[in-house]
């Protein structure tokens, strides 16, 4: 193995990337664009839920009930309507997500100590948001019940309202959110996007870079030259690893500076783990390039092997613990899951190699297997 040959291939590859505007965009522009589009376009926060109210009672207590929702940051009062049929139309159009129907004699029945049934209509087209919205409605209703009951007891016993609340609700639950204290979805989403993009971009670049030479016929120069398999593969893949590491740094800066995600971990450890992950994902592109002969086929196969695992089996959208048994086994077969643990642990939990070393080892093993397979399957000869 000669370093001069490897260096010549590296320089050649860099020149081709820099001279081709489309390929240059794929290498340096597309990853940042994906980060911007997904970072600003996707939000898992369920807040400012638009709702409308049909108030058949029109009393002070019914208005207080509505105000309980309206003053919360989780709900946004759009309108009072006169009829439930108007609620249906607004829900059908997507103008609101929740409709609340307050019955007649609401105040009268509550004052007399009788039960009252308030109807809530929730748009169920998005199950995740529906469940959270249902929880918000239940909490608002429970808070209003506690307030009404406390005022009733305070009036009967002639004691202060604040004292009544402590008697009616003797157990006070204090919740503390760890790692993501403000519970912002972008704090989890932006770091996870780094792993998702780094699983897609390096294989695309690598597969297209090698297959492009097959299509143009320039690969025959390598077949007929004295360059060894190892020299060709190292020289060919090295630029894509470097480019992807540069992109990883840009994505990290965007997550921290642009989206304000706190980084609590050890930066050198995270950088080393990211470099291993990039090498691992580059190995996926190497394998794809061996089995396909056209750039279109390379794009399709790479998409299947990277995009689907990045979304479904990495823990970005669906927690691994929520998957069924077979899906959890499949998740462990892809490197995205291991790197996602590293990303979340480094960004939000502030843990390092003492906790995350198993995930790093898994990525190293994955990289060795991929490059060993790629080296053994790549042959410097023309296939019939």
Buried (B, 14 or more C-beta within 10 A) or exposed (E): EEEEBBEBBBEBBBEBBEEEEEBBEBBBEBBBEBBBEBBEEBEEEBEEBBBBBBBBBEBEBBBEBBEBBBEBEBBBBBEEBEEEEBBEEBBEEEEBBBBBBBBEBBBEBBBEEEEBEBEBBBBEEEEEBBEBBBEBBEEBBEEBEBBBBBBBBBEEEEEEEEEBBEEBEEEEEEEEEEBBEEEBEBBBBBBBBBBBBBBBBBBBBBBBBBBBBBBEEEBEEBEEEEBBBEBBBBBBBBBBBBBBBBBBEBBBEBBBEBBEBBBEBBEEBBBEBBBBBBBBBBBBBBBBBBEBEEBEBBBEBBEEBBBEBBBBBBBBBBEBEEBEEEEBEBBEEBBBBBBBBBBBBBBBBBBBBEBBEEBBEBBBEBBEEBBEBBBEEBEBEEEE
